[in-house]
Amino acid sequence: MKALVMSQKIEGMIYFIRGQKVMLDHDLAVLYDVPTKVLIQAVKRNIKRFPSDCVFQLNKVELQNWRSQIVTSNPFTKMGLRRCPYAFTEQGVAMLSGILNSDRAITVNIQIMRTFTKLRALISTHKDLQRKIEEMEKKYDHQFKIVFDAIRQIIAPPEPKRKKIGFM
């Protein structure tokens, strides 16, 4: 039960930035139960382990986009951030296990890797299902077009619903 809750918590901390699934330094620090500053210092001391495809720092535009994803009520606050956060890809998180040697870091790292694997399997299953539907659509005539369109709408990721802001 605890692993399920942890997995769901981790899933909520995975963002899609620069076409990659990443976790931000602050979220990792919370999971590892270390200050963000300590986590970043450890990374900088072992920078050779972290090439640019494993860890990168968000730029100001990406930071604004991330903030808009989590919907802040006051755009002028920096949400406690003095600098743009670092984003760790799955490989970057794996490299963290080599520099953070506490028991908690090892346990959390295993759970994070399992969550990334689970997400990858879900995406793979989704693609397989979509491919099978396309094959079936080619096989059958256009009478079933409505059925296939309905199935596609069901498996498509939902579009975010946004309220219109301002006077109407």
Wavefront OBJ file of the C-alpha trace (Angstrom):
o trace
v 0.000 0.000 0.000
v 2.817 2.398 0.918
v 4.585 1.642 -2.387
v 1.375 2.424 -4.309
v 0.984 5.776 -2.579
v 4.667 6.537 -3.192
v 4.298 5.575 -6.866
v 1.286 7.864 -7.279
v 3.157 10.683 -5.547
v 6.138 10.199 -7.867
v 3.901 10.124 -10.966
v 2.614 13.559 -9.975
v 6.192 14.835 -9.843
v 7.097 13.759 -13.376
v 6.807 16.538 -15.948
v 7.195 16.589 -19.708
v 9.846 19.198 -20.565
v 11.950 19.437 -23.760
v 10.254 16.314 -25.043
v 11.409 14.231 -22.067
v 9.896 12.980 -18.854
v 11.806 14.677 -16.042
v 11.729 15.274 -12.314
v 12.715 18.604 -10.808
v 15.443 19.042 -8.207
v 13.063 20.276 -5.515
v 10.777 17.238 -5.854
v 13.738 14.855 -5.755
v 15.115 16.612 -2.685
v 11.752 16.179 -0.936
v 11.678 12.469 -1.810
v 15.296 11.941 -0.714
v 14.674 14.046 2.407
v 17.620 16.357 1.777
v 17.694 20.115 1.172
v 17.604 21.053 -2.527
v 20.883 22.919 -2.053
v 22.603 19.726 -0.836
v 21.277 17.751 -3.809
v 22.544 20.340 -6.310
v 25.922 20.586 -4.542
v 26.316 16.804 -4.805
v 25.512 16.966 -8.518
v 27.975 19.804 -9.108
v 30.722 17.940 -7.194
v 30.140 14.952 -9.512
v 29.340 16.850 -12.711
v 31.121 14.289 -14.923
v 28.359 11.802 -14.044
v 25.660 14.160 -15.344
v 25.925 14.971 -19.060
v 23.442 17.433 -20.560
v 21.087 14.646 -21.676
v 20.730 13.496 -18.039
v 20.271 16.830 -16.282
v 19.620 20.367 -17.467
v 18.565 23.644 -15.927
v 15.224 25.083 -17.018
v 15.324 28.415 -18.788
v 12.977 31.276 -17.875
v 10.380 30.382 -20.532
v 10.278 26.745 -19.410
v 9.970 27.895 -15.801
v 6.978 30.063 -16.722
v 5.383 27.148 -18.616
v 5.940 24.850 -15.655
v 4.388 27.373 -13.301
v 1.368 27.653 -15.578
v 1.016 23.838 -15.537
v 0.654 23.839 -11.769
v -1.606 26.929 -11.815
v -0.322 29.535 -9.446
v -2.701 32.167 -8.196
v -0.096 34.926 -8.111
v 2.156 35.078 -11.188
v 4.447 37.632 -9.531
v 5.637 35.297 -6.807
v 8.548 33.052 -7.557
v 7.108 30.149 -5.563
v 10.178 30.304 -3.325
v 12.570 29.826 -6.263
v 15.655 32.021 -6.512
v 16.956 30.229 -9.576
v 15.584 28.048 -12.346
v 15.345 24.433 -11.151
v 17.336 21.547 -12.547
v 15.449 18.817 -14.400
v 16.654 15.205 -14.165
v 15.763 12.659 -16.833
v 15.337 9.009 -15.917
v 19.060 8.460 -16.501
v 19.881 11.497 -14.361
v 17.807 10.116 -11.495
v 19.625 6.802 -11.864
v 22.956 8.624 -11.645
v 21.812 10.260 -8.391
v 21.811 6.825 -6.778
v 25.573 6.734 -7.243
v 26.191 9.944 -5.339
v 23.498 9.791 -2.627
v 24.288 6.772 -0.463
v 21.702 6.906 2.300
v 19.269 4.018 2.785
v 16.368 6.356 2.047
v 17.986 7.504 -1.221
v 18.390 3.891 -2.347
v 14.782 2.988 -1.485
v 13.367 6.106 -3.139
v 15.536 5.624 -6.206
v 14.235 2.084 -6.697
v 10.660 3.363 -6.449
v 11.334 6.175 -8.948
v 12.840 3.717 -11.437
v 9.802 1.438 -11.055
v 7.487 4.388 -11.684
v 9.356 5.418 -14.851
v 9.207 1.799 -16.045
v 5.472 1.650 -15.323
v 4.865 4.864 -17.275
v 6.911 3.564 -20.187
v 4.861 0.329 -20.207
v 1.600 2.295 -20.178
v 2.727 4.395 -23.126
v 3.828 1.277 -25.001
v 0.464 -0.407 -24.369
v -1.322 2.709 -25.586
v 0.709 2.732 -28.820
v 0.089 -0.993 -29.373
v -3.645 -0.497 -28.935
v -3.654 2.434 -31.344
v -1.704 0.399 -33.931
v -4.150 -2.513 -33.644
v -7.117 -0.199 -34.126
v -5.514 1.276 -37.246
v -4.924 -2.237 -38.620
v -8.548 -3.178 -37.970
v -9.747 0.021 -39.618
v -7.799 -0.837 -42.770
v -9.278 -4.325 -42.753
v -12.920 -3.275 -42.441
v -14.888 -1.004 -44.726
v -16.051 2.519 -43.975
v -19.225 1.375 -42.192
v -17.240 1.085 -38.984
v -15.599 4.525 -39.310
v -17.869 5.945 -36.588
v -16.903 3.133 -34.217
v -13.193 3.630 -34.829
v -13.505 7.404 -34.392
v -15.280 6.853 -31.063
v -12.546 4.461 -29.887
v -9.871 6.993 -30.842
v -11.626 9.675 -28.787
v -11.738 7.347 -25.789
v -8.034 6.479 -25.862
v -6.837 9.993 -26.754
v -5.388 11.931 -23.834
v -7.884 14.474 -22.522
v -7.359 18.091 -23.454
v -7.095 20.416 -20.483
v -10.260 22.351 -19.785
v -9.612 26.004 -19.214
v -12.017 28.607 -18.022
v -12.153 31.805 -19.980
v -10.666 34.621 -17.974
v -12.012 38.146 -18.034
v -15.337 39.726 -18.903
v -17.718 37.882 -21.205
l 1 2 3 4 5 6 7 8 9 10 11 12 13 14 15 16 17 18 19 20 21 22 23 24 25 26 27 28 29 30 31 32 33 34 35 36 37 38 39 40 41 42 43 44 45 46 47 48 49 50 51 52 53 54 55 56 57 58 59 60 61 62 63 64 65 66 67 68 69 70 71 72 73 74 75 76 77 78 79 80 81 82 83 84 85 86 87 88 89 90 91 92 93 94 95 96 97 98 99 100 101 102 103 104 105 106 107 108 109 110 111 112 113 114 115 116 117 118 119 120 121 122 123 124 125 126 127 128 129 130 131 132 133 134 135 136 137 138 139 140 141 142 143 144 145 146 147 148 149 150 151 152 153 154 155 156 157 158 159 160 161 162 163 164 165 166 167 168
